[in-house]
Amino acid sequence: MPILKKDMLGLEGLQGDKISLILDTAASMKEILGRQIKKVPTLRGKTVVNMFYEPSTRTRTSFELASKYLSADAVNISASTSSAVKGESLGDTAATIAALGADVVVLRHPMAGAPLLLARSVKCAVINAGDGAHEHPSQGLLDLFTVREKKGRIEGLQVAVVGDVLHSRVARSDIWGFTQMGASVRLCGPSTMMPAEIEQTGAICFTRMEEALEGADVVIMLRIQMERQQQGLFPGVREYARLFGLNHKKLALAAPQALVMHPGPINRGVEISHEVADGVQSVINEQVTNGVAVRMALLYLLTGGGMSDVAH
């Protein structure tokens, strides 16, 4: 029996004990990544299909490596090379893949709710690799894992999330995940990039970055999507960098040894300065490594790894 029942669609509503289980499993998986031969036969005979309807490098490659390190067969499908360009629906594509014997489908889609739609139509496990501006659960989990690894705990920490919260699926997964695990989440960004009623999640909103950073243990900078400038949501790149970009002066307002994180790719000099991105407090590279371990854990748990029967 799978430890997580069938799918990983988001962190909203996911109980803390299940998040802890995933993080504990990821710690075991990271040990595999430290070996000279990074491969175990755990998922031999299993097939993982990565369906990406949006461009991705980090997430797609991370899931592919996670599959291969566990000895599963990985198949990558992008929208531009699939029958989707011929008008085939997501449901029909999924049914075809399931008929071919897929055990897990990893889906990134521009439409919020697409992974849920897919999960309802197939028997195999579905992992949400990012759906619209909804959630990106594996990124949220790797952020949690990185913080717990570096700080030894999550409960009681002050986590500041800065940037385009409105369009960020990473921000939503981080809010749900960190809040569930006992951290306090602060949000900061241009007022045009803050969702309405976001404080109902339990997060605290700030309009000035300096206030959001005061005493923060973790600073998560969100990527600015440059196409948003065409929509007039912020005055300009230079102005944004001045008000909401992270540099050494602003970082000094956070707690000593505060962690600096970013989901990538980074717009250097905009949301984060070169010095901070490459500085001693940055754990951005560790996030990439930890992403593979977390995704290995998800594949393992969703395909029956372990003996516990913890329902999702």
Kinemage of the C-alpha trace (Angstrom):
@kinemage 1
@onewidth
@group {chain A} dominant
@subgroup {mainchain}
@vectorlist {calphas} color= white
{ca met a 1} P 0.000 0.000 0.000
{ca pro a 2} L 1.271 3.505 -0.806
{ca ile a 3} L 2.063 5.644 2.217
{ca leu a 4} L 0.497 8.675 0.535
{ca lys a 5} L -2.822 7.658 -0.949
{ca lys a 6} L -2.537 8.095 -4.708
{ca asp a 7} L -1.692 11.753 -5.442
{ca met a 8} L 0.339 14.788 -4.389
{ca leu a 9} L -1.673 17.746 -5.630
{ca gly a 10} L -0.826 20.409 -3.053
{ca leu a 11} L 0.196 21.190 0.513
{ca glu a 12} L -3.063 22.881 1.455
{ca gly a 13} L -4.724 20.649 4.013
{ca leu a 14} L -1.816 18.197 4.175
{ca gln a 15} L -1.290 17.261 7.809
{ca gly a 16} L 1.976 17.934 9.588
{ca asp a 17} L 2.722 14.273 10.277
{ca lys a 18} L 2.531 13.498 6.567
{ca ile a 19} L 4.811 16.418 5.725
{ca ser a 20} L 7.273 15.176 8.371
{ca leu a 21} L 7.118 11.692 6.868
{ca ile a 22} L 8.005 13.070 3.440
{ca leu a 23} L 10.876 15.138 4.863
{ca asp a 24} L 12.214 12.166 6.859
{ca thr a 25} L 12.079 9.995 3.746
{ca ala a 26} L 13.842 12.698 1.742
{ca ala a 27} L 16.654 12.697 4.300
{ca ser a 28} L 17.176 8.988 3.620
{ca met a 29} L 17.070 9.636 -0.119
{ca lys a 30} L 19.677 12.380 0.170
{ca glu a 31} L 22.071 9.830 1.631
{ca ile a 32} L 21.814 7.970 -1.688
{ca leu a 33} L 22.811 11.141 -3.539
{ca gly a 34} L 26.050 11.222 -1.547
{ca arg a 35} L 27.148 7.806 -2.756
{ca gln a 36} L 29.602 7.241 -5.566
{ca ile a 37} L 26.971 5.202 -7.396
{ca lys a 38} L 23.700 7.118 -7.042
{ca lys a 39} L 21.308 4.315 -7.865
{ca val a 40} L 19.129 1.878 -5.934
{ca pro a 41} L 16.701 -0.733 -7.317
{ca thr a 42} L 13.753 0.505 -5.244
{ca leu a 43} L 11.415 1.376 -8.154
{ca arg a 44} L 12.711 -1.057 -10.746
{ca gly a 45} L 9.902 -1.902 -13.151
{ca lys a 46} L 7.981 1.318 -12.421
{ca thr a 47} L 7.344 3.969 -15.089
{ca val a 48} L 7.240 7.707 -14.424
{ca val a 49} L 5.856 9.988 -17.138
{ca asn a 50} L 6.791 13.676 -16.945
{ca met a 51} L 4.177 15.756 -18.780
{ca phe a 52} L 5.184 19.417 -19.010
{ca tyr a 53} L 2.818 21.833 -20.741
{ca glu a 54} L 5.063 24.733 -19.691
{ca pro a 55} L 8.838 25.185 -20.080
{ca ser a 56} L 10.884 23.849 -17.172
{ca thr a 57} L 14.489 22.930 -16.567
{ca arg a 58} L 14.960 22.476 -12.818
{ca thr a 59} L 11.731 20.685 -11.960
{ca arg a 60} L 11.610 18.410 -15.000
{ca thr a 61} L 15.273 17.440 -14.714
{ca ser a 62} L 14.892 16.921 -10.973
{ca phe a 63} L 11.971 14.507 -11.415
{ca glu a 64} L 13.804 12.702 -14.204
{ca leu a 65} L 16.928 12.227 -12.077
{ca ala a 66} L 14.818 11.183 -9.086
{ca ser a 67} L 13.205 8.486 -11.227
{ca lys a 68} L 16.501 7.217 -12.582
{ca tyr a 69} L 18.230 7.139 -9.196
{ca leu a 70} L 15.408 4.888 -7.973
{ca ser a 71} L 15.737 2.709 -11.120
{ca ala a 72} L 12.334 3.676 -12.533
{ca asp a 73} L 11.890 4.259 -16.257
{ca ala a 74} L 11.357 7.962 -17.004
{ca val a 75} L 9.523 9.236 -20.072
{ca asn a 76} L 9.444 12.967 -20.820
{ca ile a 77} L 6.594 14.527 -22.784
{ca ser a 78} L 6.351 18.224 -23.598
{ca ala a 79} L 3.248 19.903 -24.979
{ca ser a 80} L 5.032 20.914 -28.191
{ca thr a 81} L 5.837 17.288 -29.043
{ca ser a 82} L 2.614 15.669 -27.827
{ca ser a 83} L -0.763 15.202 -29.476
{ca ala a 84} L -1.954 18.226 -27.485
{ca val a 85} L -0.868 20.361 -30.449
{ca lys a 86} L -3.348 18.362 -32.546
{ca gly a 87} L -6.181 19.188 -30.171
{ca glu a 88} L -6.091 16.120 -27.944
{ca ser a 89} L -7.519 16.819 -24.497
{ca leu a 90} L -5.550 16.372 -21.295
{ca gly a 91} L -7.916 13.593 -20.264
{ca asp a 92} L -7.428 11.662 -23.496
{ca thr a 93} L -3.650 12.071 -23.300
{ca ala a 94} L -3.686 10.849 -19.712
{ca ala a 95} L -5.850 7.839 -20.555
{ca thr a 96} L -3.413 6.870 -23.292
{ca ile a 97} L -0.454 7.162 -20.945
{ca ala a 98} L -2.223 5.140 -18.259
{ca ala a 99} L -3.059 2.458 -20.822
{ca leu a 100} L 0.636 2.252 -21.623
{ca gly a 101} L 1.314 1.293 -18.008
{ca ala a 102} L 2.466 4.493 -16.312
{ca asp a 103} L 2.698 4.236 -12.522
{ca val a 104} L 3.166 7.976 -11.893
{ca val a 105} L 2.350 11.018 -14.014
{ca val a 106} L 4.145 14.254 -13.100
{ca leu a 107} L 2.174 17.158 -14.556
{ca arg a 108} L 2.994 20.832 -15.029
{ca his a 109} L 0.168 22.785 -16.600
{ca pro a 110} L -0.711 26.486 -17.039
{ca met a 111} L -4.274 25.846 -15.857
{ca ala a 112} L -4.896 25.745 -12.119
{ca gly a 113} L -6.686 22.530 -11.231
{ca ala a 114} L -5.372 20.498 -14.176
{ca pro a 115} L -3.584 17.929 -11.932
{ca leu a 116} L -6.817 17.390 -9.968
{ca leu a 117} L -8.719 16.850 -13.224
{ca leu a 118} L -6.080 14.380 -14.334
{ca ala a 119} L -6.023 12.560 -10.994
{ca arg a 120} L -9.770 11.994 -11.185
{ca ser a 121} L -9.475 10.346 -14.590
{ca val a 122} L -6.538 7.967 -14.092
{ca lys a 123} L -5.733 5.200 -11.625
{ca cys a 124} L -1.996 5.916 -11.487
{ca ala a 125} L -0.473 8.435 -9.080
{ca val a 126} L -0.394 12.088 -10.106
{ca ile a 127} L 2.123 14.646 -8.850
{ca asn a 128} L 1.458 18.330 -9.363
{ca ala a 129} L 4.653 19.924 -10.703
{ca gly a 130} L 3.032 23.349 -10.810
{ca asp a 131} L -0.471 24.306 -11.976
{ca gly a 132} L -1.093 27.885 -12.973
{ca ala a 133} L -0.861 30.185 -9.957
{ca his a 134} L -2.241 27.485 -7.663
{ca glu a 135} L 0.481 25.320 -6.072
{ca his a 136} L 3.909 23.750 -6.581
{ca pro a 137} L 3.999 21.205 -3.722
{ca ser a 138} L 7.367 19.589 -4.419
{ca gln a 139} L 9.020 23.033 -4.366
{ca gly a 140} L 7.305 23.824 -1.082
{ca leu a 141} L 8.494 20.511 0.338
{ca leu a 142} L 12.093 21.047 -0.750
{ca asp a 143} L 11.993 24.502 0.841
{ca leu a 144} L 10.759 22.931 4.086
{ca phe a 145} L 13.407 20.222 3.863
{ca thr a 146} L 16.197 22.756 3.274
{ca val a 147} L 15.137 24.898 6.236
{ca arg a 148} L 14.798 21.915 8.560
{ca glu a 149} L 18.197 20.611 7.458
{ca lys a 150} L 19.921 23.948 8.015
{ca lys a 151} L 18.055 25.166 11.097
{ca gly a 152} L 17.237 21.838 12.739
{ca arg a 153} L 13.588 22.802 13.044
{ca ile a 154} L 10.722 24.619 11.345
{ca glu a 155} L 8.394 25.309 14.248
{ca gly a 156} L 8.733 28.800 15.675
{ca leu a 157} L 10.719 30.246 12.765
{ca gln a 158} L 9.875 33.528 11.046
{ca val a 159} L 9.728 33.057 7.264
{ca ala a 160} L 9.561 36.083 4.937
{ca val a 161} L 8.323 35.522 1.365
{ca val a 162} L 8.980 38.522 -0.876
{ca gly a 163} L 7.903 39.314 -4.420
{ca asp a 164} L 5.079 38.489 -6.814
{ca val a 165} L 2.904 36.530 -4.397
{ca leu a 166} L -0.184 36.949 -6.588
{ca his a 167} L 1.137 34.831 -9.461
{ca ser a 168} L 3.418 32.536 -7.442
{ca arg a 169} L 2.439 28.886 -6.979
{ca val a 170} L 5.642 28.490 -4.946
{ca ala a 171} L 4.445 31.135 -2.483
{ca arg a 172} L 1.156 29.335 -1.928
{ca ser a 173} L 2.802 25.981 -1.268
{ca asp a 174} L 5.302 27.657 1.060
{ca ile a 175} L 2.525 29.429 2.959
{ca trp a 176} L 0.564 26.208 3.528
{ca gly a 177} L 3.639 24.106 4.283
{ca phe a 178} L 5.447 26.418 6.683
{ca thr a 179} L 2.242 27.400 8.479
{ca gln a 180} L 1.255 23.760 8.934
{ca met a 181} L 4.678 22.999 10.391
{ca gly a 182} L 4.457 25.770 12.981
{ca ala a 183} L 6.385 28.619 11.351
{ca ser a 184} L 5.087 32.173 10.980
{ca val a 185} L 4.903 33.418 7.385
{ca arg a 186} L 5.298 37.055 6.378
{ca leu a 187} L 4.409 38.212 2.866
{ca cys a 188} L 5.708 41.316 1.130
{ca gly a 189} L 5.427 42.686 -2.380
{ca pro a 190} L 3.851 45.429 -4.478
{ca ser a 191} L 0.186 45.897 -3.550
{ca thr a 192} L -0.716 44.981 -7.144
{ca met a 193} L 0.977 41.606 -6.620
{ca met a 194} L -0.686 40.622 -3.361
{ca pro a 195} L -3.745 38.356 -3.568
{ca ala a 196} L -6.986 39.517 -2.013
{ca glu a 197} L -7.795 37.891 1.331
{ca ile a 198} L -4.369 36.183 1.432
{ca glu a 199} L -4.228 36.852 5.190
{ca gln a 200} L -6.934 34.207 5.620
{ca thr a 201} L -4.131 31.683 5.149
{ca gly a 202} L -2.608 32.850 8.432
{ca ala a 203} L 0.192 34.804 6.767
{ca ile a 204} L 0.929 38.413 7.759
{ca cys a 205} L 1.227 40.978 4.961
{ca phe a 206} L 3.684 43.880 4.809
{ca thr a 207} L 3.995 46.711 2.309
{ca arg a 208} L 7.575 47.621 3.246
{ca met a 209} L 10.255 45.000 2.753
{ca glu a 210} L 12.310 46.291 5.659
{ca glu a 211} L 9.460 45.532 8.071
{ca ala a 212} L 8.946 42.056 6.626
{ca leu a 213} L 12.645 41.220 7.026
{ca glu a 214} L 13.004 42.412 10.610
{ca gly a 215} L 14.265 39.397 12.583
{ca ala a 216} L 13.314 36.880 9.872
{ca asp a 217} L 15.021 33.474 10.102
{ca val a 218} L 14.367 32.605 6.443
{ca val a 219} L 14.041 34.924 3.437
{ca ile a 220} L 12.463 33.426 0.320
{ca met a 221} L 12.708 35.668 -2.732
{ca leu a 222} L 10.246 35.019 -5.555
{ca arg a 223} L 11.092 35.352 -9.231
{ca ile a 224} L 9.684 38.352 -11.046
{ca gln a 225} L 8.117 37.311 -14.332
{ca met a 226} L 9.135 40.091 -16.681
{ca glu a 227} L 5.913 39.787 -18.676
{ca arg a 228} L 4.155 41.220 -15.623
{ca gln a 229} L 5.806 44.575 -16.346
{ca gln a 230} L 3.798 44.744 -19.567
{ca gln a 231} L 0.656 44.491 -17.443
{ca gly a 232} L 1.659 47.526 -15.393
{ca leu a 233} L 1.760 45.635 -12.092
{ca phe a 234} L 4.998 47.314 -11.017
{ca pro a 235} L 6.554 50.600 -12.177
{ca gly a 236} L 9.814 49.242 -13.573
{ca val a 237} L 12.663 46.824 -12.968
{ca arg a 238} L 14.902 49.443 -11.351
{ca glu a 239} L 12.180 50.676 -9.035
{ca tyr a 240} L 11.206 47.127 -8.128
{ca ala a 241} L 14.820 46.234 -7.308
{ca arg a 242} L 15.093 49.316 -5.090
{ca leu a 243} L 11.921 48.581 -3.142
{ca phe a 244} L 11.723 44.788 -3.141
{ca gly a 245} L 15.168 43.524 -4.138
{ca leu a 246} L 17.334 41.788 -1.540
{ca asn a 247} L 20.822 43.198 -0.941
{ca his a 248} L 23.287 43.051 1.960
{ca lys a 249} L 21.855 46.161 3.608
{ca lys a 250} L 18.330 44.737 3.744
{ca leu a 251} L 19.520 41.253 4.670
{ca ala a 252} L 21.231 42.756 7.728
{ca leu a 253} L 17.743 43.471 9.109
{ca ala a 254} L 16.993 39.746 9.280
{ca ala a 255} L 18.113 37.462 12.083
{ca pro a 256} L 21.809 36.524 12.234
{ca gln a 257} L 22.526 33.548 9.950
{ca ala a 258} L 19.162 33.964 8.219
{ca leu a 259} L 18.814 31.662 5.215
{ca val a 260} L 18.385 33.153 1.746
{ca met a 261} L 16.329 31.057 -0.664
{ca his a 262} L 14.997 31.364 -4.219
{ca pro a 263} L 13.082 28.854 -6.360
{ca gly a 264} L 15.034 29.863 -9.470
{ca pro a 265} L 15.779 30.901 -12.068
{ca ile a 266} L 17.152 34.094 -10.513
{ca asn a 267} L 16.900 37.534 -12.080
{ca arg a 268} L 20.192 38.761 -10.642
{ca gly a 269} L 20.197 42.414 -9.743
{ca val a 270} L 16.408 42.521 -9.692
{ca glu a 271} L 14.924 40.386 -6.913
{ca ile a 272} L 18.320 39.545 -5.454
{ca ser a 273} L 21.830 41.001 -5.761
{ca his a 274} L 24.818 39.007 -7.022
{ca glu a 275} L 26.546 39.271 -3.647
{ca val a 276} L 23.602 37.896 -1.698
{ca ala a 277} L 22.806 35.152 -4.228
{ca asp a 278} L 26.390 33.900 -3.994
{ca gly a 279} L 26.881 34.760 -0.326
{ca val a 280} L 27.409 32.518 2.686
{ca gln a 281} L 23.764 32.791 3.763
{ca ser a 282} L 22.446 31.626 0.401
{ca val a 283} L 21.236 28.014 0.218
{ca ile a 284} L 19.958 28.259 -3.360
{ca asn a 285} L 22.295 25.550 -4.674
{ca glu a 286} L 21.364 23.273 -1.760
{ca gln a 287} L 17.717 23.739 -2.712
{ca val a 288} L 18.429 22.231 -6.131
{ca thr a 289} L 20.119 19.156 -4.627
{ca asn a 290} L 17.412 18.782 -2.013
{ca gly a 291} L 14.789 18.959 -4.752
{ca val a 292} L 16.012 15.654 -6.153
{ca ala a 293} L 15.883 14.013 -2.710
{ca val a 294} L 12.348 15.285 -2.023
{ca arg a 295} L 11.093 14.114 -5.408
{ca met a 296} L 12.694 10.726 -4.846
{ca ala a 297} L 10.772 10.572 -1.566
{ca leu a 298} L 7.477 11.438 -3.275
{ca leu a 299} L 7.942 8.814 -5.979
{ca tyr a 300} L 8.837 6.233 -3.337
{ca leu a 301} L 5.924 7.014 -1.031
{ca leu a 302} L 3.330 7.260 -3.815
{ca thr a 303} L 4.275 3.909 -5.296
{ca gly a 304} L 4.087 1.854 -2.154
{ca gly a 305} L 7.377 2.408 -0.343
{ca gly a 306} L 7.294 1.559 3.355
{ca met a 307} L 4.761 -0.239 5.502
{ca ser a 308} L 2.648 2.517 7.065
{ca asp a 309} L -0.773 3.273 5.658
{ca val a 310} L -0.935 7.050 5.956
{ca ala a 311} L -3.781 8.349 3.795
{ca his a 312} L -3.614 11.616 1.873
